[in-house]
Amino acid sequence: LSLLLKGTVVAPPDKF
């Protein structure tokens, strides 16, 4: 989840 959270912080919440 850390990686996902970091990704959202750097880029827009595309994963969600």
C-alpha positions as a printed Julia matrix, in Angstrom:
16×3 Matrix{Float64}:
  0.0    0.0     0.0
  2.95   2.31    0.59
  3.85   2.23   -3.08
  0.26   2.94   -4.09
  0.02   5.86   -1.67
  3.32   7.27   -2.91
  2.11   6.94   -6.5
 -1.07   8.86   -5.71
  0.95  11.62   -4.05
  3.27  11.98   -7.06
  0.63  11.47   -9.74
 -3.19  11.84   -9.78
 -5.27   8.99   -8.26
 -5.46   6.94  -11.46
 -5.16   3.65   -9.58
 -8.41   4.32   -7.74
